[in-house]
Amino acid sequence: MVKCSICNNKVEKLFLEKLDGTIIKKAGSKKQYLVCSACQKKFPTKEELLQKIK
């Protein structure tokens, strides 16, 4: 079970175990964050997504 880094909701798995969302990371950091498709619609730019990550 994988959760969104912003809203902590469960991220759905699609065909062949692909996640319904995207993975982003901060510049200069190796840590990756998973963002669900609903949060992607609310915050369309990468900068906005990175600001909202807890």
N, C-alpha and C positions, 0 to 999 in steps of 0.2 A: 504494500500500500504506500503510495507516494502522495504527499500533500503539497499544495501551493505555498510558496514562500510568502505570499502577501495575505491571502485570506484564510489559509489553513484548511481549505476544503479539499476533499479527496479528488485527485486528478484521474479522469477516466482513462482506461486503456482501450485502444482501438484494435483493429485487425493486426495480427502478428505481434502483439504486445507493444505496439507503438503508443506513446503518450499523447493525449489530446491537450497540447500546450507547447511551450517552448522552453529552452534552457538558455539562460543568460549568465554572464559573469562580468565582474567589475574589472576594469583595466588594471593590470599589474597584480591581479589576484588569481589564484588557482581555484578558488571555491566557486562552484556553480550553483545557480538558483533555478528552480523549476517554477514556472508561472503558468497558471491555467488559462484557457481561452477566454473565460469571462473577464479576468483581470486584464488581459491583453486588449479587450475591447474598451475597457474603462480608461486605460492608460496606454495610448497608442505609441508613444516614443520610448526608447530604451532608457533615457534619462529619467522619465517619470516613473518607470518601473523600478529602477534602482533606488530612487528616493523612497518609495513605498515599502521596500523590503524591510522586514523586521529584523 
